[in-house]
Amino acid sequence: MKKDFVPRLDGNEKIKDTLNSLARIKTNEAWTDKERGHIVICGDCTDPTIYDSFFTEKVDLAIQDPPYNIAITVNSEQLFETDIENYKNFSRLWINNMLQIMKEDSSIYIWLGADQKKGFQPFADFILLMREFPDVKSRSFITLRNQRGYGTQKNWMSLRQELLYYTIGNPGFNVQYTDIPKILKGYYKKIGDENLTNEQRSKSECIRAGNVWVDIQQVFYRLKENVPGAYAQKPIKSISRIIDASSNEKDLVTDFFSHSGTTLLASEISNRRAIVIEKDPIFAELTIRRLENYRKTSDLGWQSQSPFPEIDFSKI
Ligand SMILES: C[S@@+](CC[C@H](N)C(=O)[O-])C[C@H]1O[C@@H](n2cnc3c(N)ncnc32)[C@H](O)[C@@H]1O
């Protein structure tokens, strides 16, 4: 193993033992940020008892990125593959817990995968399961287009990541714009006596973000925001877009599957407060470190540097 190589942080027991000794919060403990009041909870989001102590106020926006019921390289306790009924039960537990802490008018976003070799599970099952919650209204089904795909020569390349948008009550929505300039003048519309083009009527030089996002770079090791050792990191631009669309400054955001801490960091940047949960103490520590590193350096991640420089992974 090369000296500067950072392996997947939950890759094997030896790595986990070493990193666990650095985790400043253990299961059922929380870290409270002294500067802005964010909270990182180390715990299992399916456990209803962890919410009482830390969620003293209700949440405006939940951004959830649960495991997709697919084992990537290792079938760990946190990233597991189980039969679909078990997966649905796991989902019901965290959704029920989430609904207890949401405001009457609030928004929920859920990332999920569709395994094309297995009847598009768990995505197909999940969208039906969400109908069990009558207070939760389906609003949009967003696709984020990855820049790089994977797959064989015998099928379409897999390029998409699915994002479900739901609301409870009647929360606000702030229209978002991409960085893609408008090139078409579009249709005329009569406003008063004048026939105005799209360009004349619009509020931005750039096109609006719709429910297909093609303008967000997937995270890879050359990007500053890359968090080495995290295997399921979402681009911060995608999380910031959600936060800016469906919450306002000072609002409370939550994420039950924090991992590399993208939601916490995006909340900090957009001047929201976040309470996030992560079951694995190593990723809870990573979440805290990512925020601290950002405050110290203004960097969104570590690119290819280790978030745990005190560990020489080549010796483990
Ligand atoms: C797909 S990743 C989330 C990635 C995250 N959006 C990011 O940008 O870094 C899922 C995370 O959920 C955590 N997790 C799995 N089961 C959990 C549970 N029951 N409670 C809390 N966290 C859990 C895993 O340890 C993993 O870090």
The ligand as a Gaussian input file, in Angstrom:
#p B3LYP/6-31G(d) Opt

LIG

0 1
 C      -24.817000       6.518000       1.267000
 S      -23.925000       7.039000       2.660000
 C      -24.365000       8.750000       2.764000
 C      -23.456000       9.673000       1.949000
 C      -23.579000      11.166000       2.264000
 N      -24.745000      11.740000       1.642000
 C      -22.360000      11.966000       1.808000
 O      -22.446000      12.836000       0.918000
 O      -21.276000      11.726000       2.342000
 C      -24.811000       6.215000       3.937000
 C      -24.248000       6.419000       5.348000
 O      -25.275000       5.967000       6.263000
 C      -24.671000       5.358000       7.385000
 N      -25.707000       4.499000       8.004000
 C      -26.115000       3.281000       7.589000
 N      -27.106000       2.814000       8.370000
 C      -27.349000       3.781000       9.301000
 C      -28.272000       3.896000      10.381000
 N      -29.131000       2.919000      10.666000
 N      -28.249000       5.025000      11.134000
 C      -27.381000       6.040000      10.831000
 N      -26.467000       5.965000       9.841000
 C      -26.455000       4.853000       9.062000
 C      -23.469000       4.609000       6.796000
 O      -22.471000       4.382000       7.786000
 C      -23.004000       5.587000       5.693000
 O      -21.997000       6.421000       6.199000

